[in-house]
Amino acid sequence: MLQERLTVRTYLLGENQHFASFEHAQLSERVREMLQHAGEEVALLPVQVEATFNRWLVQEATTLAYHDMFFLTAALVLLTAVPVLWLRQRRVH
């Protein structure tokens, strides 16, 4: 189930990426500068910038998928706890 949520979240985040936006261009340039300052080869910078964005996308999707699983688990616990408490209370009387 976690893998399914990860797939859905990755797809949705990928669909919402605005690669032509001003913020993306600024961020891309900043990452490029940092990589170049770190001594990376200039010819490989576009590939490395794209790989960095892909890693960020996967990390964000993974976090959101774990949040989905947490909320699903919490809902299941609450949905089962209420009837159990109700049955326990009925048995006492």
C-alpha positions, 0 to 999 in steps of 0.5 A, a space after each residue: 500500500 505504501 508503494 501505491 501511495 508513493 507512486 500516486 504522490 510521485 505522479 501528482 508532484 511530477 504533474 504539478 511541477 512548473 518547469 517554466 516558472 520563474 521560481 524554478 529557473 531561479 532555483 535551477 540557477 542556484 543549484 547549478 552555481 552550487 554544483 559548479 562551485 563544488 567543482 563539478 564538470 560544467 558539461 554535466 551540470 544540466 544532468 546533475 541539476 535534473 538529478 537533484 530535482 528528481 531526488 527532491 521530488 522523490 523525497 517529497 513524495 516519500 514524505 507525503 506517502 508516509 503521511 498518508 499511511 500514518 493518517 490511514 492507520 490512525 483512522 483505522 485505529 479510531 474506527 476499530 477503537 470506538 466499537 471495541 469500547 462500545 462493546 466493552 461498555 455493553 458487556 460490563 452492564 
